[in-house]
């Protein structure tokens, strides 16, 4: 069961993303896993879900900053 704090954060970020005031790569919550991004960052790969990615390499990939 999700905590109230996590539930509120997910809902707030979902709403912000829906009206384009939050970039999906800047979320602190992970929509697919319904968790904090830090708790599931190892489950994401570059170019993966595009939502809730917390690892720097994934953010760089999504923003086109690959080396």
N, CA, C and O of each residue as an XYZ file, in Angstrom:
268
protein
N       0.834     -1.184      0.000
C       0.000      0.000      0.000
C       0.883      1.254      0.000
O       1.854      1.337      0.752
N       0.540      2.212     -0.838
C       1.315      3.444     -0.929
C       1.018      4.347      0.259
O      -0.083      4.350      0.811
N       2.033      5.110      0.632
C       1.848      6.090      1.691
C       1.018      7.254      1.159
O       0.929      7.460     -0.052
N       0.425      7.997      2.050
C      -0.360      9.165      1.658
C       0.531     10.193      0.956
O       0.120     10.816     -0.023
N       1.756     10.364      1.468
C       2.693     11.327      0.871
C       3.017     10.935     -0.571
O       3.012     11.786     -1.461
N       3.299      9.653     -0.805
C       3.593      9.176     -2.153
C       2.368      9.322     -3.047
O       2.479      9.788     -4.181
N       1.225      8.935     -2.554
C      -0.004      9.039     -3.336
C      -0.270     10.483     -3.757
O      -0.611     10.744     -4.910
N      -0.116     11.416     -2.823
C      -0.324     12.829     -3.141
C       0.695     13.328     -4.161
O       0.350     14.089     -5.065
N       1.945     12.900     -4.019
C       2.996     13.316     -4.954
C       2.723     12.779     -6.356
O       2.882     13.508     -7.335
N       2.319     11.528     -6.465
C       2.007     10.941     -7.773
C       0.865     11.701     -8.426
O       0.943     12.057     -9.602
N      -0.192     11.951     -7.669
C      -1.335     12.682     -8.221
C      -0.951     14.093     -8.652
O      -1.368     14.555     -9.715
N      -0.161     14.774     -7.833
C       0.269     16.142     -8.145
C       1.118     16.150     -9.420
O       0.927     17.003    -10.287
N       2.044     15.212     -9.534
C       2.901     15.164    -10.723
C       2.125     14.727    -11.960
O       2.391     15.219    -13.056
N       1.176     13.817    -11.805
C       0.329     13.421    -12.936
C      -0.420     14.626    -13.485
O      -0.470     14.835    -14.697
N      -1.005     15.423    -12.584
C      -1.762     16.604    -13.001
C      -0.851     17.637    -13.658
O      -1.209     18.224    -14.679
N       0.322     17.858    -13.074
C       1.260     18.828    -13.640
C       1.743     18.382    -15.016
O       1.883     19.200    -15.926
N       1.995     17.098    -15.163
C       2.444     16.586    -16.451
C       1.330     16.683    -17.494
O       1.601     16.947    -18.665
N       0.103     16.476    -17.082
C      -1.041     16.531    -18.000
C      -1.238     17.916    -18.608
O      -1.716     18.039    -19.736
N      -0.872     18.953    -17.866
C      -1.028     20.322    -18.383
C       0.312     20.905    -18.838
O       0.447     22.118    -18.999
N       1.289     20.037    -19.041
C       2.612     20.415    -19.556
C       3.378     21.385    -18.671
O       4.186     22.167    -19.173
N       3.139     21.351    -17.364
C       3.942     22.193    -16.473
C       5.040     21.384    -15.788
O       5.791     21.919    -14.973
N       5.133     20.094    -16.119
C       6.188     19.230    -15.600
C       6.634     18.295    -16.702
O       5.815     17.603    -17.305
N       7.927     18.270    -16.966
C       8.488     17.334    -17.926
C       8.523     15.955    -17.293
O       8.894     15.819    -16.127
N       8.145     14.941    -18.038
C       8.112     13.575    -17.505
C       9.448     13.147    -16.917
O       9.478     12.405    -15.935
N      10.544     13.598    -17.496
C      11.869     13.211    -17.014
C      12.229     13.884    -15.698
O      13.205     13.492    -15.057
N      11.470     14.881    -15.285
C      11.759     15.600    -14.044
C      10.905     15.139    -12.864
O      10.959     15.736    -11.789
N      10.126     14.089    -13.059
C       9.281     13.581    -11.974
C      10.130     13.038    -10.834
O      11.240     12.551    -11.050
N       9.602     13.127     -9.623
C      10.237     12.498     -8.459
C       9.523     11.205     -8.111
O       9.951     10.457     -7.232
N       8.418     10.953     -8.822
C       7.673      9.707     -8.643
C       7.676      8.952     -9.956
O       7.834      9.540    -11.026
N       7.503      7.653     -9.865
C       7.482      6.802    -11.051
C       6.052      6.348    -11.303
O       5.497      5.573    -10.522
N       5.460      6.820    -12.374
C       4.075      6.462    -12.688
C       3.894      4.958    -12.923
O       2.997      4.363    -12.326
N       4.711      4.325    -13.768
C       4.498      2.891    -14.029
C       4.639      2.017    -12.784
O       3.900      1.045    -12.623
N       5.579      2.353    -11.907
C       5.825      1.526    -10.722
C       5.102      2.025     -9.482
O       5.108      1.361     -8.445
N       4.472      3.208     -9.588
C       3.748      3.795     -8.467
C       4.628      3.854     -7.225
O       4.245      3.409     -6.143
N       5.823      4.419     -7.416
C       6.807      4.515     -6.332
C       7.634      5.777     -6.528
O       7.447      6.515     -7.495
N       8.555      6.014     -5.589
C       9.521      7.097     -5.751
C      10.529      6.655     -6.796
O      10.891      5.479     -6.840
N      10.987      7.564     -7.630
C      11.920      7.191     -8.694
C      13.199      6.574     -8.144
O      13.760      5.668     -8.760
N      13.660      7.045     -7.009
C      14.889      6.498     -6.432
C      14.725      5.032     -6.054
O      15.713      4.301     -5.990
N      13.498      4.592     -5.802
C      13.249      3.207     -5.400
C      13.188      2.248     -6.579
O      13.268      1.034     -6.388
N      13.049      2.766     -7.788
C      12.957      1.863     -8.938
C      13.861      2.282    -10.092
O      13.713      1.775    -11.204
N      14.787      3.191     -9.848
C      15.652      3.704    -10.916
C      16.416      2.596    -11.622
O      16.676      2.694    -12.821
N      16.781      1.543    -10.897
C      17.535      0.448    -11.519
C      16.679     -0.384    -12.471
O      17.210     -1.237    -13.181
N      15.379     -0.156    -12.498
C      14.485     -0.894    -13.390
C      14.259     -0.173    -14.714
O      13.570     -0.687    -15.595
N      14.841      1.023    -14.854
C      14.654      1.821    -16.068
C      15.882      1.742    -16.953
O      17.010      1.626    -16.475
N      15.642      1.806    -18.244
C      16.725      1.806    -19.219
C      16.581      3.064    -20.071
O      15.483      3.609    -20.186
N      17.661      3.523    -20.660
C      17.552      4.698    -21.531
C      16.493      4.487    -22.600
O      16.464      3.457    -23.274
N      15.615      5.488    -22.746
C      14.552      5.386    -23.734
C      13.417      4.499    -23.293
O      12.559      4.144    -24.101
N      13.393      4.136    -22.040
C      12.368      3.237    -21.505
C      10.999      3.884    -21.456
O      10.512      4.388    -22.468
N      10.377      3.873    -20.295
C       9.004      4.339    -20.169
C       8.867      5.816    -20.433
O       7.814      6.265    -20.886
N       9.921      6.598    -20.159
C       9.835      8.034    -20.349
C       9.158      8.750    -19.194
O       8.996      9.970    -19.231
N       8.766      8.016    -18.179
C       8.101      8.612    -17.023
C       8.798      8.138    -15.757
O       9.014      6.943    -15.555
N       9.137      9.083    -14.927
C       9.678      8.743    -13.619
C      11.116      8.283    -13.608
O      11.504      7.536    -12.709
N      11.909      8.688    -14.548
C      13.298      8.228    -14.609
C      14.166      9.150    -13.769
O      14.105     10.372    -13.901
N      14.972      8.551    -12.904
C      15.728      9.345    -11.940
C      17.229      9.262    -12.142
O      17.965     10.008    -11.496
N      17.710      8.393    -13.003
C      19.150      8.253    -13.170
C      19.677      9.303    -14.137
O      19.037      9.593    -15.147
N      20.820      9.865    -13.839
C      21.408     10.914    -14.672
C      21.613     10.452    -16.118
O      21.340     11.214    -17.045
N      22.082      9.239    -16.326
C      22.329      8.771    -17.695
C      21.028      8.719    -18.482
O      21.016      9.041    -19.670
N      19.930      8.318    -17.840
C      18.646      8.266    -18.517
C      18.159      9.665    -18.855
O      17.617      9.877    -19.941
N      18.334     10.613    -17.968
C      17.933     11.991    -18.231
C      18.731     12.570    -19.386
O      18.180     13.247    -20.254
N      20.035     12.299    -19.394
C      20.876     12.778    -20.489
C      20.416     12.176    -21.813
O      20.359     12.874    -22.825
N      20.091     10.901    -21.811
C      19.623     10.230    -23.029
C      18.339     10.879    -23.530
O      18.214     11.183    -24.716
N      17.390     11.090    -22.627
C      16.112     11.655    -23.030
C      16.237     13.091    -23.536
O      15.458     13.530    -24.382
N      17.213     13.808    -23.015
C      17.396     15.202    -23.409
C      18.349     15.344    -24.587
O      18.654     16.459    -25.008
N      18.819     14.227    -25.118
C      19.680     14.256    -26.292
C      21.124     14.600    -26.017
O      21.827     15.080    -26.906
N      21.579     14.361    -24.793
C      22.959     14.700    -24.422
C      23.865     13.472    -24.385
O      24.785     13.406    -23.568
N      23.616     12.510    -25.252
C      24.458     11.315    -25.256
C      25.868     11.655    -25.710
O      26.075     12.553    -26.527
N      26.828     10.929    -25.172
C      28.220     11.111    -25.606
C      28.602     10.082    -26.625
O      29.736     10.079    -27.105
